[in-house]
Every structure is written in structure tokens, then in C-alpha cells.
């Protein structure tokens, strides 16, 4: 079966950000998506940027395709601002992270959709654990022949990208000791996790055809890899990121994504060899990154060479500077560097939890809400000193 890759302008970009609906009084999740979305869709300018997700505690905000990260973020900001009057009337706030620190998966309701109901029916227990939130970044690729080489090169960066966005250390009221527990849970779905590294488009077509024939999938969008081609849109989609708790960090991961795809595209144009890692090292990096976050030692060469995640990310950011200047997203790379110094979201959440003697996980949700409102990461001590001001 032919898998058509849609025409796309090189290095256009789109962003999707999954938001939690949080009860202002209990800090627990609210199953309020239907009410929120119905109101939002009454506004013709807001409607294209607000979408349902699998669970009724979630609203997704999206940008249109643009040539710059900044234009995408303008769409996202307007969408979030448009949601706030609606959620306020429901005593609900918008906040997010890769997970909610204490909400119980068994109490979450699934959106009335045949697609989602079939997913839960097929996967049962693990399908009901998908209390997860992410950021997805689409980057346009102008030639189908470039797609798989770029995906394979991006896989060498996957552990670094997962670590810098990690924001899900808590799960159902417990500290998992992982930086990204979302990464561990999501890969339980049968077509999720690290991507297959194909060399030719025909191999991907044969894979999809076989998966359809075997009844594993009904369409390509049911392949939920961390990094995947999106043939219908003509993009590569990076889905590896935990949901960022604030828009500044969304800008950071979107800018990294934008620059990496364009950088590897330029390397192909110049006839240069793209980086590559064996599947077994990619899998190990995914686990190390999920477990240890920015403190992980990641494998950075096909012979097993290793480096510390913070150092590797700093090297990547430095390498991408010329691309960022051309794409207009230098500020996003600056924000990525700030995360390395300031601390990732999982580190900030843990610090707040430890500093509060009782009700530590409530304080974590309040931190999430505060960072969403402030549009930036907050120092845990600064947050706790003026906790009421933010929420």
C-alpha cells in the first residue's frame, strides 16, 4: 500500500499542548472538558485552537502552522487566554505537567469517541492508565526522501529531549523516583515508544501494510512513536516531550525541535552523514532519561561512548545556534539553557514537595498552576514564600 507524504513547506512548525483542568478548591482533576470546549467553540476565532483529548480532564490547545516558533506561541497564548474566563466560571484552572501528582487514573472519564473507547477496550488496564499530558511539535519536511534519515538522526537526541521536558515524577500520590514516569507508562501501548529505524520509505509502507493486515492498527495515526512521520500533514512529529508547565519551556522544546529538524535537513543537502545510534542504545537512553532526567549519563555514540545529559544538551544547543539565528528562535535556545541551570520541572516539583511538611502534593499542583499563570518556571523557594499570590 502506498503511503503518501503530503506536500509541505520546509521547516514550517506547529505546536500542540495538552492542558489539565484542575479544580480550584481541591487541586484534583475535573472532568469538565465537554463544558469547556462547547463554550470555547462558540468563539469562531478560538475554536480552531481548542480540541478534545482522550480524557475529559484534558483540553488541547494548538497553533496553526507557521514559519516561526514565535507565531505559534502567539496562537497558543490567545487560546489559553480565551479558555480562562470559561474555566473560571467553573471554579476550574488550567495547568499542566506530564502527570497530575495525585489524581487516580481509575476515576478519570474517557471522551465519548469510538476511537478512544476502542483503545481502552483493546488495551484494558494499561489503556486506563493513560493519565498523561504532553507537548507535540510538528516540523514540515519538503521531501519524503528526507523524512526517515531525519527521524533516525532525531532518535540520537531523544534521551536529551525527554530529559529537558521531564515533568512527571509523581503518579497517583507517589514519588516514582523517575523524572518522567509518563515515558514509562505511555510505552505500554502496543505501538508507542521508540520509533523503528527504517532506511527507505518503502520499508515504512511495508510496516504499515503489515500492521493493518494483522489488525494492529487501522490507520497510520495509531502508530504512537515518540518521534514519527506524520504523512497526512507532511511533517515529522516529536511527541516525546512531557507537557511543559509554562509557555517559556514550551518555547524551549519547540525551538529545539525546529532547529534539529532543519539542521539535519541542511546536513542532507550538504551531503553530510547524519548521526545514528543502534536500537539497543536508543532504548537504554530512553530508560536512563526517564529515570534520571538531566542527571542521566546517556550513550552518545554507536560504540557506547557516554556523556552527561546537561553537557550533551549544552553541546547540542551550541551546535544549533546558526540554525536558530536563521529560523528566528535563538530566544528559545536561551530558555533551554536556562532549564539546565535553573532545574527542570521534575526537579522543581520534587523540591516543593520536600519543602512542605504536610500537603506536599497539593503544593506541587499549586506550583503547576502558578507557573502556568506566570508564563515561566518559578524558583521553589520564591513560590512557597508567596504561595497565595499565584493561586
RODO-252956 format. One record per residue (C-alpha): x, y, z; residue in one letter. Coordinates in steps of 0.02 Angstrom, whole numbers, plus 32768, in hexadecimal, padded with zeros to 4 digits. Example, Ala and Ser with C-alpha at 12.3 -4.5 7.8 and 13.67 -1.06 7.14 Angstrom:
2
82677F1F8186A
82AC7FCB8165S
end
This chain:
391
800080008000X
804280AC7FD1X
805981238063X
804D81D2801DX
80B1825B8071X
80558300805EX
80A883988010X
80EF84098096X
815984A5809DX
8203848780EAX
821184AA81A4X
816284EA81C1X
813384C68274X
809884A082DCX
808484848398X
8006841F83FEX
7FFD843384BCX
7F9183C4852BX
7F4A841E85C2X
7F0083DB8663X
7E59841B86A6X
7E7884308761X
7DF5845187E6X
7E2284F4883EX
7DE884B588E7X
7E2A840388EDX
7EBB840E886FX
7E7B83688829X
7E4F83518772X
7DA383848733X
7D46832286ADX
7D1083C6865FX
7D5183BF85ADX
7CA583B3855BX
7C65845085B0X
7D0684B0858FX
7D16847E84D9X
7C5F849D84AFX
7C72854F84F0X
7D1885688499X
7CD3852F83F2X
7C5185BA83F8X
7CE1863183D1X
7D10861D831AX
7DBF86618338X
7DDE85ED83CCX
7D90854D8388X
7E1B8519830FX
7E99851A839EX
7E3784B58421X
7E2483F88414X
7DE783618473X
7E5E82DC84B1X
7E49822B84F1X
7E15825D85A1X
7D9182D885DBX
7E10832B864EX
7E75836985B9X
7E6A83F5853AX
7EEA840484AFX
7F1E84AE846CX
7F7084B583C2X
7FBF8531834CX
7FA685408292X
803E85158226X
80B885A68221X
816985CB81EAX
81A385FE8299X
819185BF834AX
8160866F8380X
80C6866F8310X
809285C58352X
80A286038404X
8033869883DCX
7FA9861D83ACX
7FC685B8844BX
7FC2865284BBX
7F1F868E846FX
7ED285E18484X
7F0385D5853CX
7EC68687855CX
7E21865A8508X
7E0B85C28578X
7E25861C861CX
7D7D86788628X
7D2585D585FEX
7D82856C867EX
7D7485F38703X
7CB685E886FBX
7CC7852F8724X
7D3E854B87B8X
7DC084F4874CX
7E718524871FX
7EE184F3868EX
7F8A84AB86BDX
7FF4841E867DX
808883A8868EX
80AD82FA864DX
803E82B486D6X
7FCE82F18762X
802582CB8808X
7F9682788866X
7F00825D87F3X
7ECE81A587E6X
7EC3815E8735X
7E2B80F2875EX
7DC0818C8780X
7DE181E086D9X
7D5981DB8654X
7D7A81B8859CX
7D3A822C8514X
7CA381E684B7X
7CFF81B28419X
7D05810B83C0X
7DC0812083A6X
7DE681378460X
7D6880B68499X
7DB680358425X
7E6480608467X
7E2D8041851BX
7DCB7FA484EDX
7E637F5A8496X
7EE87F8B8514X
7E7C7F7F85B2X
7EE47FA18650X
7F717FFE85F9X
7EF8805F858DX
7EA4809C862CX
7F4B80D98670X
7F63815B85E7X
7F5481ED8661X
7FDE82448601X
7FFC82EF85B3X
80798324852FX
80B783A484B4X
80BE837283FDX
812183D5837CX
810883C182C0X
819183FB8248X
817683FE818CX
81E8839B8118X
81E683C58060X
821D831C801DX
81E4826D804BX
8295822F802CX
82D4829680BFX
8255825C813FX
829C81B6817DX
835281EF8182X
831C828581EBX
82B18218825EX
834581A3827AX
83B6823682A1X
8337827F831AX
833481D98376X
83E981FA83AAX
83A882958406X
830D82428450X
8354822584FEX
838B82DB850AX
82E2831D84D0X
828482AC8548X
82F282E485D9X
82E4839F85BFX
8225839685BDX
821283148648X
8184834B86BAX
813082AD86FCX
818B826E8797X
80EA824E87F7X
806481CF87CEX
7FC181AF882CX
800781FC88CAX
80B481AD88CAX
816181E7889BX
819281698815X
824C819A8820X
824281B58764X
8256825F8711X
81D6822E868CX
815F81A786C4X
80F581D9862EX
817A818D85BEX
816F80E7861AX
80B080DF861AX
809181188567X
81038094851BX
808D800D855DX
801B802F84C8X
80447FB2843FX
807E802F83BBX
80CB80B3842EX
817F80D28461X
821E80E083FDX
820A80E2833FX
8240805B82C7X
82D980958267X
82B1807781B0X
832880A78126X
82B080B38093X
81FC80F18083X
81CA804B8037X
81F97FF580DBX
81848069813AX
80FA804580BCX
81147F8980D3X
81107F9F8190X
806C7FFF818BX
80207F838111X
80517EEF817DX
800F7F42821BX
7F687F6481C5X
7F5C7EB38183X
7F827E6B822FX
7EFB7ED8827EX
7F757F3982EBX
7F447FE282A4X
7EBB802A8236X
7F1C80C48202X
7FCA810E820BX
7F9781878296X
7F8980F0830BX
804680DE8303X
80728143839DX
812F81498398X
818F81CD83FAX
81C982158354X
816981E882B7X
8144821E8206X
8099826E81F4X
80758247813DX
7FCC829D8136X
80188343816BX
80C183358117X
811D834581BCX
818982ED823BX
813282EC82E3X
819682ED8385X
812482A4840BX
81A9827A848CX
8190831284FBX
8137831285A2X
80BD83A385A9X
811F843F85D7X
80DA849A866FX
80ED85478620X
80F585958575X
81AC85C98584X
81DE8512858BX
816784EA84FCX
81CB856A849AX
826C851184CCX
823884638491X
81E384A683F4X
8280850783C6X
82ED846E83E1X
827984088372X
8272848D82EBX
832E84A082E5X
835783E782EBX
82E783BA8258X
8327844A81EEX
83DC84288220X
83D1837381EAX
837983A7814AX
840A841B8123X
8486838F8145X
842D832480C4X
843583B38047X
84F083C28065X
850C8307804EX
854282F08103X
852A82518169X
84A1825F81EDX
84BB821D829DX
8479817082C8X
846880FD835EX
843D80438364X
838F801983A2X
83D27FCA8443X
842A806B8474X
839080D28449X
8328806584BDX
83A880748549X
83AE81318535X
82F1813B8541X
82F380DE85E6X
8387813F862EX
833981E485FDX
829081B68647X
82E1817986E8X
836681FD8707X
83338291869AX
83BB8314868AX
842D82AF86FDX
8432821A8686X
84CC81DE862BX
849381C18578X
84E3815C84EEX
851A81D48466X
8577816883EAX
855C80C18390X
85F0807383EDX
85A8809C8498X
85F8814584BFX
859A819D854CX
857F824E8588X
851E82AA860DX
847582E985D1X
8491839E8603X
853783A285A6X
84EE834C850CX
845C83C58506X
84D1845A8516X
853684158484X
849883FC841CX
845C84AD8440X
850684F5840FX
85058491836DX
845684D18342X
847C858B835CX
849685B482A2X
83F4855A8276X
839785B68300X
83D2865E82BFX
839186328213X
82E985F28255X
82D3867F82D3X
82CC8613836FX
836B863F83CCX
830686728465X
82BD85C38471X
836C85798478X
839985F68500X
830285B78562X
833E85048548X
83E685338593X
838C85838626X
833784DD864CX
83E2848B865DX
8415850C86E0X
836E85308735X
8330847D873EX
82B1841B86D9X
81FA8411870CX
820E83678761X
829883B087CEX
8230844787FEX
819A83DA8829X
820083688897X
825083FA88F1X
81A784488919X
816283A18956X
81F6838889CBX
81EF843A8A0FX
8137842D8A42X
812183C78AE1X
806A83998ABFX
800983A28A1DX
80A3839C89B0X
8048835D8916X
7FC483E58926X
8054845F8924X
8097840D8886X
7FF0842A882DX
7FF284DD886AX
80A284EF8822X
806284AD877BX
7FD28529877EX
804785B687AFX
80C585928724X
8038858C86A6X
7FFB863786DEX
80AA868186E9X
80DB8640863BX
8184860B8681X
81D5858F86F8X
81D685C687AEX
825A85AD8832X
820E853888B4X
824285A58947X
81FF864288F2X
815D85E888CEX
814485A98980X
816B865289CCX
80DC86A3896CX
8071860A8948X
7FC7865E8955X
7FF586E688D9X
7FFF866B884BX
7F6286028869X
end
